[in-house]
Amino acid sequence: VYPWKKDWDKMFGFLTDKYPVFVGEVGCEVDDKYEDPYVWGPTVMAYIQSKKLSWAAWSFHPTASPSLIRDWEY
């Protein structure tokens, strides 16, 4: 789930009535090409909560964004 992916209900939201859904990769960063992450982040988290989805932050790598660690000495 990323800012450039739209229509979450059509893409996967409809599955949540029948199957468990795990959002294994979700994130955003400041980039003029995409929606403001300070708006998009709360919006996607509200959607995840409304569908009662399980999720995990991404990424556990210092050079992949949005990065959760600064280096391998985390």
Beta strands, then each sheet from edge to edge (+ up, - down):
strand 1: 22-23
strand 2: 54-55
sheet 1: 1+ 2+
end
